[in-house]
Amino acid sequence: MKNIETVSISLYRLDGLEKEAKNKAIEEHRDFMIETYSDDMFDKVFNMTQSKYVKGLTKSEVIENIEINDYIYFFDGEMARTTQYCGKHPRSGEHEFTLHGESYLLSSKED
């Protein structure tokens, strides 16, 4: 392998994105949340049907879900592929970013 140069990739949390990219991230996550649950699961988890949930799902609820899950994005609002290890996993406390099969440590329990 020939290493030609070092490249820097900027990743952002939702609140660090420009308006258009932020709106894209929110809309895509809203669609993901809606598609993730079946009507049966909506009844159990949200105590409502999916159709009521779709109408009632607010932007702030989507943002809260994004922030709780600590999702990270590229500048254009495309979600970056990351993994956060938690619980009793041997790598608990580590957060890594994967790009084209290569993984890069973003933070660790020592940070």
RANOR-V679101 format. One record per residue. N is the residue number from 0. PHI is phi in radians with two decimals (NA if undefined). NEAR is the number of other ideal C-beta (glycine too) atoms within 10 Angstrom. D_LAST is the distance of its C-alpha to the last C-alpha in Angstrom with 1 decimal. Layout:
N/PHI/NEAR/D_LAST + N/PHI/NEAR/D_LAST
This chain:
0/NA/3/30.9 + 1/-1.94/3/31.2 + 2/-1.50/5/28.1 + 3/-1.53/6/29.6 + 4/-2.81/4/26.8 + 5/-1.56/5/23.2 + 6/-2.10/6/22.6 + 7/-1.89/4/20.1 + 8/-2.02/10/19.7 + 9/-1.57/8/18.9 + 10/-2.11/15/17.7 + 11/-2.32/18/18.2 + 12/-1.43/13/17.9 + 13/-0.92/19/21.4 + 14/-1.24/9/21.7 + 15/-1.68/13/21.0 + 16/-1.49/19/23.9 + 17/-1.18/12/27.4 + 18/-0.93/8/30.0 + 19/-1.11/10/31.7 + 20/-1.16/18/28.5 + 21/-1.10/18/27.3 + 22/-1.10/13/30.7 + 23/-1.06/17/30.6 + 24/-1.06/24/27.3 + 25/-1.15/19/28.7 + 26/-1.11/13/32.0 + 27/-1.15/15/30.7 + 28/-1.27/19/28.5 + 29/-1.04/19/31.5 + 30/-1.05/12/33.6 + 31/-1.06/13/31.1 + 32/-1.07/16/31.1 + 33/-1.20/15/34.9 + 34/-1.29/9/35.4 + 35/-1.23/10/33.0 + 36/-1.83/15/35.3 + 37/-1.46/10/38.9 + 38/-0.97/11/41.4 + 39/-1.08/10/41.3 + 40/-1.18/11/37.6 + 41/-1.07/19/37.9 + 42/-1.03/14/40.5 + 43/-1.33/9/38.3 + 44/-1.42/11/34.9 + 45/-1.88/14/36.0 + 46/1.00/9/39.6 + 47/-2.77/14/41.1 + 48/-1.35/13/42.4 + 49/-1.08/17/40.5 + 50/-1.09/11/43.0 + 51/-1.22/12/42.5 + 52/-1.11/19/38.7 + 53/-1.02/14/39.0 + 54/-1.22/9/41.1 + 55/-1.66/10/39.0 + 56/-1.23/15/35.5 + 57/-1.63/9/34.3 + 58/-1.04/11/31.9 + 59/-1.16/9/29.8 + 60/-1.19/13/29.6 + 61/-1.16/21/28.4 + 62/-1.05/17/25.8 + 63/-1.04/11/24.6 + 64/-1.14/16/24.3 + 65/-1.09/23/22.4 + 66/-1.21/12/19.9 + 67/-1.06/8/19.7 + 68/-1.50/11/18.9 + 69/0.95/11/16.4 + 70/-1.21/16/18.5 + 71/-2.20/19/17.8 + 72/-2.26/23/20.8 + 73/-1.39/16/22.4 + 74/-0.99/13/24.3 + 75/-1.59/12/27.4 + 76/1.63/21/26.1 + 77/-1.33/12/26.0 + 78/-1.21/15/23.3 + 79/-1.48/15/20.8 + 80/-1.43/12/20.6 + 81/-2.28/18/17.2 + 82/-2.33/12/16.3 + 83/-1.99/17/14.0 + 84/-1.65/15/14.3 + 85/-2.52/10/15.0 + 86/1.14/5/17.3 + 87/-1.65/6/18.5 + 88/-1.08/10/17.6 + 89/-1.00/6/16.3 + 90/-1.80/14/13.4 + 91/-0.88/12/12.6 + 92/1.68/13/9.3 + 93/-1.65/18/9.3 + 94/-2.30/18/10.7 + 95/-2.20/16/13.0 + 96/-1.97/16/15.8 + 97/-2.09/12/19.2 + 98/-2.40/13/22.0 + 99/0.90/5/25.3 + 100/1.45/5/24.1 + 101/-1.72/7/21.2 + 102/-1.88/12/17.7 + 103/-2.27/11/14.6 + 104/-1.29/11/11.0 + 105/-1.57/16/9.6 + 106/-2.75/11/6.2 + 107/-2.46/13/5.4 + 108/-1.07/10/5.5 + 109/-1.43/6/3.9 + 110/-1.20/9/0.0
